[in-house]
Amino acid sequence: MDLINNLLLGFGVAVSLQNIIYCFVGVLLGTLIGVLPGLGPLATIAMLLPVTYGLEPVSALIMLAGIYYGAQYGGSTTAILVNLPGESSSVVTVIDGYQMARKGRAGPALAAAGLGSFFAGCVATLVLAAFAPPLTEVALSFGPSEYFALMVLGLIGAVVLASGSLLKALAMIVLGLLLGLVGTDINSGVARFTFDIPELTDGISFVVVAMGVFGYGEIISNLSHDDENREVFTAKVTGIMPTAEDFKLMLPAVIRGTALGSALGILPGGGALLSSFAAYTIEKKTKLKPGEVPFGQGNIRGVAAPESANNAGSQTSFIPLLTLGIPPNAVMALMVGAMTIHNIQPGPQVMTSNPDLFWGLIASMWIGNAMLIILNLPLIGLWIKLLTVPYKWLYPAIVLFCAIGVYSTNNNSFDIWMVAIFGFIGYAFIKLGCEPAPLLLGFILGPMMEEYLRRALLISRGDWGVFVTRPISASLLVAALVLLAIVLLPSVKKKREEAFVEE
């Protein structure tokens, strides 16, 4: 009964004209920055933070939250249409979404991403409202050793993501981890692997690697073919909405992705990102139905599950922020900044001292998700029109937007040269038949893994036994070993290779 009364209070706050306008501005901005490659929610919220000084605290947080979960919607658009993940959590969507676009099924892919995100957002908001206090207890039981073990499991799961050779998949993960080491050592402050280049002391930007490997690499690959042999944007678009068969395949995948994203979103360190990779891994473990398209070749489940997971994860990542005052990622850290600007101390007392803000923000997420689906479904036809633009005009525009997006993150022309270098590296990966998704996961998780590993060893005074004596970390490491053993079994390897044979 308390939950219903609290939600009624929240909707009373959220449906005021001012808050509805700010919610719409937030989700619209979020969608646009998700679509534009390079300009993520972090940069946008950072730029808009001074604007929130003059706003009511509730309106400011509603707008900033709308930007965050709106970007998860928008990120899938470029991932599906032009093989560019707008957000780090859209990296997995590229694998099957882009293949669907190449086969003329961009409409169903975009609709699956939108509908899956809407369902996941609504369910995750309900989870946020109902289970925030008990779920924070789960997050509190995770220490550095547990986070390290969870990320090891995530990297082993990435091996399953890659098509083809297991050796290549492991090599890509290791390369990603090595690229993640470039920059300043977190403990000693010493520059590592920078080759005396000052611009590398902050490390290599995710945007630079993603744009280069996925975007520029694909463009170089296409330009190396004759016009008639280019596969991109040549397929005739058939239908905008998913078929009844698509819905039958999507529904269980969306439910699984939502459940996983809701659970992993509360964990600090990229819950939305980890959940999208984990959701895709689980779908690949689920048996294909007769006549179903293999994963990596345009399976709609490969779009619906990770998109549901990353949206659910982005909503439940508000749980540790609002109930403990602990920001689980960089965007949430900016949210803490927005709250402190308005003299609100994030933590357990927010629920009691500022119930209007707490429940108003939660209620606004339902309104925001409804706005996003109303906004995004009619836009599918417009986005698909991009596919009718001749490639000779489209690719310079993609190159330009990537360059602008990359430059805008650090205002540094060095990053544009780095994107070009990674473009040629991406082209080499295409020629060698290497999947870039495991590289990106290794690159993102590497620095976080190192931080948690060193923190765990500092706490245990150098005792490596801390990873096997704590039950949660031991269980996660055992699960990682079992998963690796299963994937390496000769019978599984053979079946896996058969599944990835190109039609």
C-alpha positions in Angstrom: 0.0 0.0 0.0 2.9 2.3 0.8 4.3 1.7 -2.7 1.0 2.8 -4.3 0.8 5.9 -2.2 4.4 6.8 -2.9 3.9 6.3 -6.7 0.8 8.4 -6.6 2.9 11.1 -4.9 5.6 10.7 -7.6 3.1 10.9 -10.5 1.6 14.0 -8.9 5.1 15.6 -9.1 6.0 14.2 -12.6 2.9 15.2 -14.5 3.2 18.9 -13.8 3.6 20.8 -17.1 7.1 22.1 -16.2 8.4 18.6 -15.4 6.8 17.0 -18.5 8.5 19.6 -20.7 11.9 19.0 -19.1 11.4 15.2 -19.3 10.6 15.6 -23.1 13.7 17.9 -23.6 15.8 15.3 -21.8 14.6 12.2 -23.8 14.8 14.1 -27.1 18.4 15.3 -26.4 19.3 11.8 -25.2 18.0 10.2 -28.5 19.8 12.8 -30.6 23.2 12.4 -28.8 22.7 8.6 -28.9 22.3 8.8 -32.7 25.3 11.2 -33.2 28.4 9.1 -33.0 31.0 10.3 -30.4 28.9 12.7 -28.3 27.7 10.5 -25.4 25.5 11.3 -22.4 28.5 12.0 -20.2 29.7 14.9 -22.3 26.2 16.3 -22.8 25.2 16.1 -19.1 28.6 17.7 -18.2 27.9 20.6 -20.6 24.3 21.0 -19.3 25.2 20.9 -15.6 25.5 24.7 -15.3 22.1 25.1 -16.9 20.5 23.2 -14.0 21.5 26.0 -11.5 18.3 27.9 -12.3 16.0 24.9 -12.3 14.0 23.2 -9.6 15.9 20.2 -8.3 13.3 17.7 -9.5 13.1 19.2 -13.0 16.9 19.2 -13.3 17.2 15.6 -12.3 14.3 14.5 -14.5 15.9 16.2 -17.5 19.4 14.7 -16.8 17.9 11.2 -16.3 16.0 11.5 -19.5 19.3 12.3 -21.4 20.9 9.2 -19.9 18.3 6.6 -20.7 17.3 8.4 -23.9 20.8 7.9 -25.2 20.5 4.1 -24.7 17.6 4.2 -27.3 19.5 6.5 -29.7 22.7 4.5 -29.6 21.1 1.5 -31.3 20.0 3.5 -34.4 23.5 4.1 -35.7 24.7 0.7 -34.5 22.0 -0.9 -36.7 22.1 1.4 -39.7 25.8 2.3 -40.2 27.7 -0.2 -38.0 28.6 2.6 -35.5 27.7 2.0 -31.8 26.5 5.4 -30.6 27.0 4.2 -27.0 29.4 1.6 -25.4 26.4 -0.4 -24.4 25.3 -0.6 -28.1 28.5 -2.5 -29.1 26.7 -5.8 -29.1 23.7 -4.5 -31.0 26.1 -4.0 -34.0 26.7 -7.7 -34.4 23.2 -8.7 -35.5 21.5 -5.3 -36.0 23.8 -4.3 -38.8 23.5 -7.7 -40.5 19.7 -7.2 -40.4 20.1 -3.8 -42.1 22.2 -5.3 -44.8 19.4 -7.8 -45.5 16.8 -5.1 -45.8 15.4 -5.6 -42.3 16.5 -2.4 -40.7 12.9 -1.5 -39.8 12.2 -4.7 -37.7 15.7 -4.3 -36.1 15.0 -0.7 -35.0 11.5 -1.6 -33.8 12.8 -4.5 -31.8 15.4 -2.2 -30.2 12.7 0.4 -29.4 10.0 -2.0 -28.1 12.5 -4.0 -26.1 13.9 -0.8 -24.5 10.4 0.4 -23.7 9.4 -2.8 -22.0 12.7 -3.1 -20.1 12.6 0.6 -19.0 9.0 0.1 -17.6 9.9 -3.1 -15.8 13.2 -1.8 -14.4 11.5 1.4 -13.1 9.0 -0.9 -11.3 12.0 -2.8 -9.8 13.6 0.5 -8.9 10.4 1.6 -7.1 9.7 -1.7 -5.3 13.1 -3.2 -4.5 15.5 -0.3 -4.2 16.4 -0.8 -0.4 16.8 -4.7 -0.5 18.7 -4.6 -3.9 21.3 -2.2 -2.4 22.1 -4.8 0.2 23.1 -7.1 -2.7 25.3 -4.4 -4.2 26.9 -3.8 -0.8 27.9 -7.5 -0.5 30.2 -7.0 -3.6 33.8 -6.0 -2.7 36.8 -5.4 -5.0 37.5 -9.2 -5.3 33.8 -9.9 -6.3 33.9 -7.1 -9.0 37.2 -8.5 -10.3 35.7 -12.0 -10.5 32.5 -10.7 -12.2 34.6 -8.9 -14.9 36.7 -12.1 -15.5 33.4 -13.9 -16.1 32.4 -11.1 -18.4 35.6 -11.4 -20.5 35.2 -15.2 -20.7 31.6 -14.6 -21.8 33.0 -12.4 -24.6 34.8 -15.4 -26.1 31.3 -16.8 -26.8 30.4 -13.5 -28.5 33.0 -13.9 -31.3 32.3 -15.9 -34.4 35.0 -18.1 -35.8 38.3 -19.0 -34.1 38.5 -19.1 -30.3 42.1 -18.3 -30.5 41.3 -15.1 -32.4 38.6 -14.2 -29.8 41.1 -14.6 -26.9 43.7 -12.6 -28.8 41.2 -9.8 -29.3 40.4 -9.7 -25.6 44.1 -9.6 -24.7 44.7 -6.8 -27.2 41.8 -4.9 -25.7 43.2 -5.3 -22.2 46.6 -4.1 -23.4 45.1 -1.0 -25.0 43.3 -0.3 -21.8 46.7 -0.2 -20.0 47.8 2.9 -22.0 47.8 6.0 -19.9 48.5 6.9 -16.3 48.9 4.2 -13.6 46.0 4.6 -11.1 48.1 4.0 -8.0 51.6 5.4 -8.8 50.6 8.2 -11.2 53.3 7.0 -13.6 52.6 7.3 -17.4 52.6 3.8 -19.1 53.0 2.8 -22.7 52.6 6.5 -23.8 55.8 6.6 -25.9 56.3 10.1 -24.6 53.2 11.4 -26.4 51.5 13.8 -23.9 48.0 13.1 -25.4 48.2 9.5 -24.4 48.7 10.2 -20.7 44.9 10.2 -20.2 44.6 6.9 -22.1 42.9 6.0 -25.4 39.3 7.1 -25.6 36.6 4.4 -26.1 35.0 6.7 -28.7 38.3 6.7 -30.7 38.6 2.9 -30.7 34.8 2.2 -31.4 34.6 4.8 -34.2 37.8 3.7 -35.8 37.4 -0.1 -35.6 33.7 -0.2 -36.4 33.0 2.9 -38.5 36.1 3.8 -40.4 37.2 0.1 -40.7 33.9 -0.7 -42.4 34.1 2.3 -44.7 37.6 1.4 -45.8 36.5 -2.2 -46.4 33.5 -1.0 -48.6 35.6 1.4 -50.6 38.0 -1.4 -51.4 35.2 -3.1 -53.4 33.6 -2.0 -56.7 30.2 -0.2 -56.5 28.2 -3.4 -57.4 30.0 -5.5 -54.7 29.3 -3.2 -51.8 26.9 -4.9 -49.5 26.0 -1.8 -47.4 22.8 0.1 -48.1 22.0 -1.9 -51.3 19.4 -4.3 -49.9 15.8 -3.2 -50.5 14.1 -2.4 -47.2 11.1 -4.7 -46.6 8.6 -3.7 -43.9 9.1 -1.4 -40.9 7.5 -3.4 -38.1 8.6 -6.9 -36.9 6.5 -9.9 -38.2 4.4 -12.2 -35.9 7.3 -14.7 -36.1 9.8 -11.9 -35.0 7.6 -11.1 -32.0 7.5 -14.8 -31.0 11.3 -14.9 -31.1 11.7 -11.5 -29.4 9.4 -11.8 -26.4 11.4 -14.4 -24.4 14.7 -12.6 -25.3 13.3 -9.3 -24.1 12.2 -10.8 -20.8 15.6 -12.5 -20.3 17.5 -9.3 -21.2 15.2 -7.2 -18.9 15.7 -9.5 -15.9 19.5 -9.6 -16.4 19.8 -5.8 -16.9 17.7 -5.1 -13.9 20.0 -7.2 -11.7 23.4 -6.1 -13.1 22.5 -2.4 -13.4 22.8 -1.9 -9.6 26.5 -3.0 -9.7 29.1 -0.2 -10.0 31.3 0.0 -13.0 29.2 -0.2 -16.2 26.1 -2.3 -15.2 24.3 -1.4 -18.5 27.4 -2.3 -20.5 28.0 -5.6 -18.8 24.3 -6.6 -18.9 24.1 -6.0 -22.7 27.1 -8.3 -23.3 25.8 -10.9 -20.8 22.3 -10.8 -22.4 23.8 -11.5 -25.8 25.9 -14.4 -24.4 22.8 -16.0 -22.9 20.9 -15.7 -26.2 23.7 -17.4 -28.0 23.6 -20.2 -25.5 19.8 -20.6 -26.1 19.1 -23.2 -28.8 18.1 -21.9 -32.2 14.6 -22.7 -33.4 14.2 -24.5 -36.8 14.6 -22.0 -39.6 15.9 -19.3 -37.2 18.8 -17.1 -38.6 22.1 -17.9 -36.8 23.6 -15.3 -34.5 26.0 -12.9 -36.2 23.9 -13.1 -39.4 20.9 -11.0 -38.4 19.1 -12.7 -35.6 16.4 -10.4 -34.1 17.1 -11.8 -30.7 20.6 -10.5 -30.9 19.1 -7.0 -31.1 16.2 -7.3 -28.7 18.0 -8.9 -25.7 21.0 -6.6 -25.4 18.9 -3.4 -26.1 16.4 -4.5 -23.3 19.3 -5.3 -21.0 21.2 -2.0 -21.4 18.0 0.0 -20.9 17.0 -1.9 -17.8 20.6 -1.5 -16.5 20.5 2.2 -17.1 17.3 2.6 -15.0 18.4 0.4 -12.1 21.8 2.1 -11.9 19.8 4.9 -10.1 19.3 2.5 -7.1 22.8 2.8 -5.5 22.7 6.5 -6.3 19.4 7.3 -4.7 19.5 4.9 -1.8 23.3 4.8 -0.9 24.6 8.0 -2.5 27.1 5.8 -4.4 27.4 6.6 -8.1 27.7 3.3 -10.1 29.2 5.0 -13.2 30.5 8.3 -14.5 27.1 9.6 -15.6 25.7 8.9 -12.1 28.7 10.8 -10.6 27.5 13.8 -12.6 24.0 13.3 -11.1 25.6 13.5 -7.7 27.0 16.8 -8.8 23.6 18.0 -9.9 22.1 17.0 -6.6 24.8 18.7 -4.5 24.4 21.9 -6.6 20.9 22.0 -5.1 22.0 21.2 -1.6 20.6 17.7 -1.7 22.8 15.0 -0.1 22.5 11.7 -2.0 21.9 8.7 0.2 19.4 6.8 2.3 17.9 10.0 3.7 16.7 11.2 0.2 13.7 8.9 0.4 12.5 10.5 3.7 13.8 14.1 3.5 13.0 14.6 -0.2 10.2 12.1 -1.1 8.9 14.5 -3.9 12.3 14.3 -5.6 12.8 10.5 -5.1 9.3 9.4 -6.2 8.9 12.2 -8.8 12.1 11.0 -10.5 11.0 7.4 -10.6 7.5 8.3 -11.9 9.1 10.5 -14.6 10.9 7.4 -16.0 7.6 5.8 -17.0 6.5 9.0 -18.7 10.0 9.3 -20.3 9.9 5.8 -21.6 6.4 6.3 -23.1 7.6 9.5 -24.7 10.6 7.7 -26.2 8.6 4.9 -27.8 6.1 7.5 -29.2 9.1 9.6 -30.5 11.1 6.7 -31.8 8.7 4.4 -33.6 7.5 7.1 -36.1 11.1 8.0 -36.7 12.0 4.5 -37.9 10.8 5.3 -41.4 12.9 8.5 -41.4 16.1 6.7 -40.2 15.6 4.0 -42.9 15.6 6.7 -45.6 19.3 7.0 -44.7 19.7 3.7 -46.5 18.4 5.1 -49.8 21.2 7.8 -49.8 23.9 6.7 -52.3 27.0 5.4 -50.5 29.3 7.9 -52.2 27.5 10.7 -50.5 26.8 8.9 -47.2 30.3 7.8 -46.3 31.9 11.3 -46.3 29.0 12.4 -43.9 29.7 9.4 -41.6 33.5 10.3 -41.6 32.7 14.0 -40.9 30.2 13.2 -38.0 32.7 10.8 -36.5 35.5 13.4 -36.7 33.2 16.0 -35.1 32.1 13.6 -32.4 35.6 12.5 -31.5 37.0 16.1 -31.5 34.1 17.3 -29.3 34.9 14.8 -26.5 38.3 16.3 -25.7 38.7 19.2 -28.1 41.9 17.5 -29.3 42.8 17.1 -33.0 45.2 14.2 -32.0 42.1 12.0 -31.4 41.1 12.5 -35.1 44.4 11.0 -36.2 43.9 8.2 -33.7 40.5 7.3 -35.2 42.2 7.1 -38.6 44.8 4.7 -37.3 42.2 2.5 -35.7 40.2 2.7 -38.9 43.1 0.9 -40.7 43.4 -1.5 -37.7 39.6 -2.2 -38.1 40.1 -2.9 -41.8 42.9 -5.3 -41.0 40.5 -7.1 -38.5 37.9 -7.5 -41.3 40.6 -9.0 -43.6 41.8 -11.3 -40.9 38.3 -12.4 -39.9 38.6 -11.1 -36.3 35.5 -9.9 -34.4 36.1 -6.4 -32.8 33.4 -6.8 -30.0 35.6 -8.8 -27.6 38.4 -6.2 -28.1 36.1 -3.4 -27.0 34.9 -5.3 -24.0 38.5 -6.1 -22.9 39.4 -2.4 -23.5 36.5 -1.1 -21.4 36.8 -3.7 -18.6 40.6 -3.8 -18.5 41.2 -0.6 -16.5 38.3 -1.4 -14.1 39.6 -5.0 -13.6 43.1 -3.7 -12.8 41.7 -1.2 -10.3 39.6 -3.8 -8.5 42.5 -6.4 -8.6 44.9 -4.0 -7.0 42.4 -2.7 -4.5 41.6 -6.3 -3.4 45.3 -7.1 -3.1 45.9 -3.9 -1.1 43.1 -4.8 1.3 44.3 -8.4 1.7 48.0 -7.3 2.0 49.0 -9.1 -1.2 47.2 -12.4 -0.3 45.8 -13.8 -3.6 43.7 -16.2 -1.6 41.1 -13.4 -1.2 39.7 -14.3 -4.6 38.9 -17.9 -3.6 38.1 -17.6 0.1 35.2 -15.1 -0.4 32.2 -17.2 -1.5 30.8 -14.8 -4.2 34.1 -14.2 -6.0 35.0 -17.9 -5.8 31.6 -18.9 -7.3 32.1 -16.3 -10.1 35.6 -17.5 -10.9 34.4 -21.2 -10.9 31.6 -20.2 -13.3 34.2 -18.5 -15.6 36.4 -21.6 -15.6 33.4 -23.9 -16.3 32.3 -21.6 -19.2 35.8 -21.6 -20.6 36.1 -25.4 -20.3 32.7 -25.9 -22.0 33.6 -23.6 -24.9 37.0 -25.4 -25.3 35.4 -28.9 -25.4 36.1 -30.4 -28.9 32.4 -31.2 -29.4 31.2 -27.7 -28.5 34.0 -26.2 -30.6 32.8 -28.2 -33.6 29.2 -27.2 -33.1 30.2 -23.6 -32.6 32.1 -23.5 -35.8 29.2 -25.1 -37.7 26.8 -22.4 -36.3 29.0 -19.6 -37.6 29.4 -21.0 -41.1 28.3 -18.2 -43.5 25.3 -19.0 -45.5 
